[in-house]
């Protein structure tokens, strides 16, 4: 039912929103990192290009630890609704997150704190339409975890998150993150998705913050669905996959912006989940730029494919 509502919302919004501002009616966050940088640096020769190529596009907003998460999320989805647009949100607060990469570590202090936070997140959306990506790397990272009790806790938290969006965000389409086409074998990922109760929500997300092509991501999604034994919906992060992957994940050179956000495209949606220009960590072509920090140099590299 919620997917039918979301699809109808997308079709309704698509006709009334300028394509340059919000392809398929997705919400353009006026306070995204690239938009904020452009406002603060109007005289920079790169500003107009970054505005037109990135800041004017619909990009997901990421939410982390916040004692008032319900109000914060509610304000954001309310702003989108006031513009008759569909917001894309990312829940990113698992305890011990980014255990494999280590560049974006942090998260809630424990299971109880996380469950309180994610419950508030879902409640903040309420009955408003939204797209939610749940915990990037949360399932793929399990391969780097050594404690069986920590793994069990993580699966419990992700299953709880799925249930909260099912129960408290009735018109949202939620997707558990399932890594990317080059990380975890499809049958292994399907098993983890089942353990996290993916059947409670719309499906799974692929390629978040990575560079694999849309075609390879679709192939991987089909393999995951075959192993699941039922067809789950999926979304693909196309924000930086224009030139595909060179096997590196942390600020690699030669990558390029991908297909702008749209409904369809071989998946439920193609989305810009990672903000182009935001660093993966102090690595690659941005060795001094911390994870989560916007770099105009990284943004221009993605625009030019260098």
C-alpha positions as CSV (number, residue, x, y, z in Angstrom):
1,X,0.0,0.0,0.0
2,X,2.7,2.5,1.0
3,X,4.6,1.9,-2.3
4,X,1.4,2.7,-4.2
5,X,1.0,5.9,-2.3
6,X,4.7,6.8,-2.9
7,X,4.4,6.1,-6.6
8,X,1.3,8.2,-6.9
9,X,3.1,11.0,-5.0
10,X,6.0,10.9,-7.4
11,X,3.8,11.0,-10.4
12,X,1.8,13.9,-8.9
13,X,4.9,15.8,-8.0
14,X,6.7,15.3,-11.2
15,X,4.3,17.4,-13.2
16,X,4.5,20.5,-11.0
17,X,8.2,20.8,-10.1
18,X,10.9,22.3,-12.5
19,X,13.2,19.5,-13.7
20,X,16.2,21.6,-13.0
21,X,15.3,21.9,-9.3
22,X,13.8,18.5,-8.5
23,X,13.8,15.6,-10.9
24,X,10.6,13.5,-10.3
25,X,9.5,15.8,-7.5
26,X,12.2,15.0,-5.0
27,X,13.0,17.6,-2.3
28,X,16.0,19.9,-2.9
29,X,17.5,20.6,0.5
30,X,18.4,24.3,0.5
31,X,20.8,23.7,3.4
32,X,22.8,20.8,1.8
33,X,26.6,21.0,2.3
34,X,27.2,22.2,-1.3
35,X,24.4,24.7,-1.2
36,X,25.8,26.1,2.1
37,X,29.3,26.3,0.6
38,X,28.0,28.2,-2.4
39,X,26.2,30.8,-0.2
40,X,29.3,31.3,1.8
41,X,31.6,31.6,-1.2
42,X,29.7,33.6,-3.9
43,X,32.8,35.0,-5.4
44,X,34.6,31.7,-5.8
45,X,35.0,30.8,-9.5
46,X,33.7,27.3,-8.8
47,X,30.5,28.4,-7.1
48,X,28.2,28.6,-10.1
49,X,29.2,25.3,-11.5
50,X,28.8,23.6,-8.1
51,X,25.4,25.2,-7.7
52,X,24.1,24.1,-11.1
53,X,25.6,20.6,-11.1
54,X,25.2,19.6,-7.5
55,X,23.5,22.0,-5.1
56,X,20.4,22.3,-7.3
57,X,19.9,18.5,-7.3
58,X,17.8,16.5,-4.8
59,X,20.3,15.0,-2.4
60,X,19.5,12.9,0.6
61,X,19.9,14.4,4.1
62,X,21.8,12.2,6.6
63,X,20.7,12.2,10.3
64,X,22.9,11.1,13.2
65,X,22.9,11.3,16.9
66,X,20.3,13.9,18.0
67,X,18.4,14.0,21.3
68,X,15.5,15.7,19.5
69,X,15.6,13.5,16.4
70,X,11.8,13.3,16.1
71,X,11.4,17.0,15.9
72,X,14.4,17.4,13.6
73,X,13.1,14.8,11.2
74,X,9.6,16.2,11.5
75,X,10.7,19.7,10.6
76,X,12.6,18.4,7.5
77,X,9.8,16.2,6.1
78,X,7.4,19.1,6.9
79,X,9.5,21.5,4.8
80,X,9.4,19.0,1.9
81,X,5.7,18.6,2.2
82,X,5.2,22.4,2.2
83,X,7.0,22.5,-1.2
84,X,4.9,19.5,-2.4
85,X,8.1,17.5,-2.8
86,X,9.4,14.1,-1.6
87,X,12.3,14.0,0.9
88,X,15.0,11.4,1.0
89,X,16.5,10.7,4.4
90,X,19.3,8.6,5.7
91,X,19.3,7.1,9.2
92,X,23.0,6.7,10.3
93,X,23.5,6.2,14.0
94,X,24.2,2.5,14.6
95,X,26.6,1.8,17.5
96,X,30.0,1.0,16.0
97,X,29.1,2.2,12.6
98,X,31.7,2.1,9.8
99,X,33.6,-0.7,11.5
100,X,35.3,-1.7,8.2
101,X,36.4,1.7,7.0
102,X,36.8,3.5,10.3
103,X,36.5,7.0,8.8
104,X,32.9,7.6,10.0
105,X,33.0,5.9,13.3
106,X,30.5,6.8,16.1
107,X,26.8,6.2,16.6
108,X,24.5,5.6,19.5
109,X,25.9,4.4,22.8
110,X,24.1,1.1,22.8
111,X,21.1,-0.9,21.8
112,X,18.6,0.9,24.0
113,X,19.8,4.3,22.9
114,X,19.6,3.3,19.3
115,X,16.1,1.9,19.6
116,X,15.0,5.1,21.3
117,X,16.6,7.2,18.5
118,X,15.3,5.2,15.5
119,X,11.8,5.0,17.0
120,X,11.8,8.8,17.3
121,X,13.1,9.1,13.7
122,X,10.2,7.0,12.4
123,X,7.7,8.8,14.5
124,X,9.0,12.2,13.2
125,X,8.0,11.2,9.7
126,X,4.6,10.0,10.8
127,X,2.1,9.9,7.9
128,X,4.1,12.1,5.5
129,X,5.5,10.5,2.3
130,X,9.3,10.0,2.5
131,X,12.1,7.7,1.3
132,X,14.4,6.4,4.0
133,X,17.7,4.6,3.7
134,X,18.5,2.7,6.9
135,X,22.1,2.5,8.1
136,X,24.6,2.6,5.3
137,X,27.1,-0.3,5.6
138,X,25.1,-1.7,8.5
139,X,24.7,-5.2,7.1
140,X,27.8,-5.2,4.9
141,X,30.0,-4.2,7.8
142,X,29.1,-7.4,9.7
143,X,32.0,-9.1,7.9
144,X,34.4,-6.9,9.9
145,X,32.8,-7.6,13.2
146,X,34.4,-10.2,15.5
147,X,32.0,-10.5,18.4
148,X,29.0,-12.7,17.8
149,X,27.0,-10.8,20.5
150,X,27.7,-7.5,18.7
151,X,26.5,-9.0,15.4
152,X,23.4,-10.3,17.1
153,X,22.7,-6.9,18.6
154,X,23.2,-5.2,15.2
155,X,20.7,-7.5,13.5
156,X,18.3,-6.9,16.3
157,X,18.6,-3.2,16.0
158,X,18.2,-3.2,12.2
159,X,15.1,-5.5,12.5
160,X,13.7,-3.1,15.1
161,X,14.3,-0.2,12.8
162,X,12.5,-2.0,10.0
163,X,9.5,-2.6,12.3
164,X,9.5,1.1,13.5
165,X,9.2,2.4,9.9
166,X,6.5,-0.2,9.2
167,X,4.5,0.8,12.2
168,X,5.2,4.5,12.6
169,X,5.9,5.9,9.1
170,X,2.9,4.5,7.2
171,X,3.6,6.4,4.0
172,X,7.4,6.1,3.9
173,X,9.3,3.6,1.7
174,X,12.2,2.4,3.8
175,X,15.2,0.5,2.5
176,X,17.8,-1.4,4.5
177,X,21.3,-0.7,3.2
178,X,22.8,-3.8,1.5
179,X,26.3,-2.6,0.6
180,X,27.4,-2.7,-3.1
181,X,27.9,-5.0,-6.0
182,X,31.6,-5.7,-5.1
183,X,31.4,-6.3,-1.3
184,X,29.3,-9.2,-0.1
185,X,28.1,-12.3,-2.0
186,X,24.4,-11.9,-2.9
187,X,23.3,-15.0,-1.0
188,X,25.1,-13.9,2.1
189,X,23.5,-10.4,1.9
190,X,20.1,-12.0,1.4
191,X,20.5,-14.0,4.5
192,X,21.5,-10.9,6.5
193,X,18.5,-8.9,5.0
194,X,16.2,-11.7,6.1
195,X,17.7,-11.6,9.6
196,X,17.0,-7.8,9.7
197,X,13.4,-8.4,8.7
198,X,13.6,-6.7,5.3
199,X,10.1,-8.1,4.6
200,X,8.7,-5.5,7.0
201,X,9.7,-2.6,4.6
202,X,9.9,-1.8,0.9
203,X,13.4,-3.4,0.3
204,X,17.1,-2.5,0.2
205,X,19.5,0.2,-1.0
206,X,22.7,-0.4,-3.0
207,X,25.9,1.5,-3.8
208,X,25.5,4.1,-1.0
209,X,28.7,6.2,-1.0
210,X,30.2,4.0,-3.7
211,X,30.9,4.0,-7.4
212,X,29.6,0.8,-9.0
213,X,27.7,1.3,-12.2
214,X,23.9,1.3,-12.2
215,X,23.9,-1.8,-14.5
216,X,26.2,-3.8,-12.1
217,X,24.0,-2.7,-9.2
218,X,20.9,-3.9,-10.9
219,X,22.5,-7.3,-11.6
220,X,23.5,-7.6,-8.0
221,X,20.0,-6.6,-6.8
222,X,18.5,-9.3,-9.0
223,X,20.8,-11.9,-7.5
224,X,20.0,-10.7,-3.9
225,X,16.3,-11.0,-4.8
226,X,16.7,-14.5,-6.2
227,X,18.4,-15.5,-2.9
228,X,15.7,-13.8,-0.9
229,X,13.0,-15.9,-2.7
230,X,10.8,-12.9,-3.2
231,X,11.1,-9.6,-5.1
232,X,12.0,-6.7,-2.8
233,X,12.2,-3.2,-4.1
234,X,15.6,-1.5,-4.3
235,X,17.1,1.9,-4.8
236,X,20.6,2.7,-6.2
237,X,22.9,5.6,-5.2
238,X,24.0,7.1,-8.5
239,X,25.6,10.2,-7.1
240,X,29.1,9.3,-8.0
241,X,28.9,6.3,-10.3
242,X,29.2,8.0,-13.7
243,X,32.6,6.4,-14.4
244,X,32.0,3.3,-12.4
245,X,34.4,1.9,-9.7
246,X,38.1,1.6,-9.9
247,X,38.1,-0.7,-6.9
248,X,38.8,2.1,-4.4
249,X,36.1,3.5,-2.0
250,X,37.7,6.5,-0.3
251,X,37.9,9.6,-2.5
252,X,39.3,7.9,-5.6
253,X,40.3,10.0,-8.6
254,X,38.6,9.8,-11.9
255,X,35.0,9.4,-10.7
256,X,32.1,11.3,-12.0
257,X,28.5,12.4,-11.2
258,X,26.0,9.8,-12.2
259,X,22.4,9.9,-13.4
260,X,20.4,12.6,-11.5
261,X,17.7,11.3,-9.1
262,X,14.7,9.8,-10.8
263,X,11.8,7.4,-10.4
264,X,12.5,4.1,-12.1
265,X,15.7,3.7,-14.1
266,X,15.8,-0.1,-13.6
267,X,15.2,0.2,-9.8
268,X,12.4,1.7,-7.7
269,X,14.5,4.9,-7.8
270,X,17.9,6.2,-8.7
271,X,18.9,8.6,-5.9
272,X,21.8,10.8,-4.9
273,X,22.3,9.4,-1.4
274,X,25.9,10.4,-0.8
275,X,26.4,14.1,-1.2
276,X,28.8,14.7,-4.1
277,X,31.8,16.7,-2.8
278,X,31.6,15.4,0.8
279,X,34.7,13.5,1.7
280,X,34.8,9.8,2.5
281,X,37.7,10.4,4.9
282,X,41.3,11.6,5.0
283,X,42.3,9.5,2.0
284,X,42.6,9.4,-1.8
285,X,42.6,12.8,-3.5
286,X,41.6,14.5,-0.3
287,X,44.1,13.4,2.3
288,X,43.4,16.3,4.6
289,X,39.6,16.4,4.4
290,X,37.8,14.6,7.2
291,X,34.8,12.3,6.5
292,X,31.6,14.3,6.2
293,X,33.3,17.5,5.3
294,X,32.4,19.2,2.0
295,X,35.3,20.0,-0.4
296,X,34.8,22.1,-3.5
297,X,37.8,20.4,-5.1
298,X,36.2,17.0,-4.7
299,X,32.9,18.5,-6.1
300,X,34.6,19.9,-9.2
301,X,36.5,16.6,-9.7
302,X,33.2,14.8,-9.8
303,X,31.7,17.3,-12.2
304,X,34.6,17.0,-14.6
305,X,35.4,13.3,-14.0
306,X,39.0,13.9,-13.0
